[in-house]
Amino acid sequence: TAQTPDSVIARPMHITHIVASLEDEAAGTSYAVRRLAEAVAARPGNEVEIFSLGAPTQIVSNGVQHTLFSNNLSWAGPLARLGVSAEMNIALSKSKSDVLHTHGFWMMPTVYPANAAKASGARLIHSPHGMLGRDALRFSRRKKFIFWHLYQKQALEMVSCFRATAESEAEDIRALGLRQPIAIIPNGVDLPKLEAAETRFEDCPTASPFVLSLGRVHPKKGLDRLISAWAMVVAEFPNWKLRIVGPNEGNHA
């Protein structure tokens, strides 16, 4: 592939990330989008902002301006999940961003940026965040089918490049018939500072080794398969524990 000149890579840009919500701190998307925006904002000259739904306000943190817009159907029960926001749509239509980066699927905040990109000529990047996996697509299949044909498919035609976190996610994108370029870029990880640790795991006589599943306790996470697999091998590792840690959704726990 052709190499991009350093002068192009270094050019400061105005980048807007669009995500349905960052309010659930236990959700991986909330963490990943916020830290990605902060990391890009740390590069000299870049102007980075986040648009999401929530109680209308503006917050500036670590060089990133975060603007929240009201959900116009917050009173409408299940329809609130569409994330309809006239204010967000208008703000995006006035955006002067070089890059619009959309996160997620199946909500109107993943559609509005396509309209804005078409009008302004901005580059549109789309990160599925695992929402195109086989297990994820099994849930609310009919609703997703309708949303796909009404809004999502047309919006994805404006995407300049998809961002996948793994080869498997790139395959999920291609399985939908999408042919735009795909950049496979895993999520960054903030390593904890361990200098202050005074004890190691091996120094704790009562501690047992364990396998940790950290994430939402939700049907699409495949925890039933994890438990079945664990039952097949647990007799060989009698001192080991399986720990499932995370928020309970839909009473799945």
N, C-alpha and C positions, 0 to 999 in steps of 0.2 A: 504494500500500500504506500501511497505517496506520503511523505513526511510533511507535517504542518510547520511552517516557518515559526521560529521563536517569536518574531514580532507579532504574529497573530495570536499565539498562545498568551503572550504577556499583555495583550490589549485589555485595559480595564473595561468591564461590562456592567450593565444594569440587568440584574437577574431577579425575577419574581417567581417564588415557589407558591404553588396553589395546592391546598390540601383541605379536605372537608373539615377536619378538626385536629387540634393539638391538645385538647383538654384532658384526654385520658392518658395520664403519665405511664400507665401500665402497658399501653399499646406500643409495639415496636415502631410503627410509623411516626408516632409523636416524637420519639427520641431521634430516629434516623433523620427526619426532615429538618428538625431544629439544629442538630449538630452539623449536618451537611451545609445548611445555610450559614452557620457561624464560621465553618472552616473556609468557605469560599469568600466570606466577607473579610477574613483575616488577610487575604491577598491584597496588597496595596492597590488602591484605585477602584476596586469593585464596589458597587452599590447593590446591596442585597436586601430583599424584603420578602415577607411571607404574608399571603392572604389566606384566611381561614374563617370558618363560621364560629360564632359565639356571641357573647355580650359585646356590642359595638364599643371598641376602644382602640387605642394605638399604644404599643409598647416598643421601646427600643432597648435591646439587650445584646451585649457582645457584638455590637456593630450591625445588628439586624433589626430593621423596623418591621414589627408584626402588627398588621391591621386585621381586626376582627369585624365581620359583617353579620347582620342579623339574618336568621333563617325565617323567611316569610311564611312558612307553613309549620312553624314550631307548635302551633295550637292544633294541628290537624292529625294527630295520632300517627299512624303508619306513614302517611304522606310526608311527614317531617323528614323521613329518611332520604328523600330526594335531594334535600339540601338546596331548595330553591332560594336564591338571594338576588333580587334585582340590584341591590347596592353593589354586590361583588361584580356582577356582570357589567354594570356601568363603569366601575372603577377600572376593570380590565380593558374595556373599550377605549379608555383614555390613557392607558399605560404607554410609556415610552421605552419599555424594556427591550433589550436586545434578545433576551432569552426568557421564555415562559416555561417553567418546569412544573408539570402536573404530576400529582401523586395519587395513586389509587384508581378505583373504577366505580361505576354504577351510581354515581351521584352527579348532580348538575355542576359542582365545582370542577369536574373533569371534562365538562363540555364547554363551559364559558371560555376557557383559554384558547380553544380552537377557533372560536369566532373572532377573538381579539387578534390572534396570529394571522388569520386570513386578511383582516383589515389593515394591520400595521406592517406585515412582513416580518415580524419577529420569528425567531426560531422556536419551535415547540418541541420540548423534550417530555417524554412520558415514562414514568416509573410505575409498574403495576403493583409492586410490593406484595407479591405472592397471590394476588387476587384472581389470577388466571389459572391457578393450579387445578387439577382434576377434582380434588376434594372440595376446594372453594367454590367451584362452579356448580357442584351438586346442590348447594343450598340456595333456596329461592330461585330455582332454575327458571320458572315461568316468568317471574318479574324481571330477571336479568335478560331473558329472551326479548321481552317487550322493550326494555330500555335500550338494548343493543340496536334494535331496528329503528327505534324512534330517534335516538340521540347518539349513542356511543360510537357506532360504526362510522357515521359521517364525521364525527369529531376526530376520530383516529386517522382519517385520511389527511389531516393537516399536520400530523406528527412528522418532524424532521428526523428524529432519532429516538429509539426506545433505549431505556437504560434497564438492564437486567442485572440481578445480583448473582446469578449462577447460570451455567449452561442449561440446566433444566428449565429455568424461567425463560430463557431465549427460545427453547423448544415450544413452550406454552404460547409464546407470542406468534411464532411461525404457524402453529396449529390453527390459529384464527385466520390465516391467510394474509397476514400483514407482512409486507415485503420491505419496509424501510430498514435502514441500517440499525444494528443493535450494538450497543456498547455494554460489555459485561464488566461491571464494576461492583465488587462486593461492598457491603456496608462497612464503613470504618468502625473501629472499636477503640474506645477510650480505656487504656489500661489503668487499673487502680495503682495508687502509690503504695508500695509495700515496704518502704524503708522503716516505717514505724512498727511493723509487725514484730512482736517479741516471741511468739510461739509459732511453731510449724505444725502442720496437721499430724505428723508422725509423733510429735511430743505430747499429744493428747491421748492418754491411755484408754479413755472411755469412748473415743470416737471410732465410728465404723466407716469404712469406705462406702461411697454412695455414687449412684448415677443420678444426675439432676436434670429434670425437665423443667425449664423455666419459660413460662409463657401463659397465655390465656387458656383457661380450662374450657375449651369450646370444641364441639364435634369435629370441626374441620381440621383440628390439630392432630387428629389420628391417635389420640391417647389410648383408645381401645386396642389398637394394634401394638402400641408400646407395652401395654400391660400383658397382652397375649404373648408377646416375644419374651418379656421378662419371666413369665411363668415357665417358659421352655428351658431357661438357663439358670434359674435361681437355685436349683438344687446343687449345681456345681460351684456356687459362690455363696455359701450359707452366711458368711459374715457381711455381705454387701446389702445395702438398702437401695430402694428406688424412691426418690422424692419427687413428687409432682407439685410444683410451686407456681401459683399465679392466681389471678382473679377468676372467680366462678361466673360464667356467663350462661344464661338460660337454664340455670339449675343443673348443668351438665355434671358437676362434681358428684 
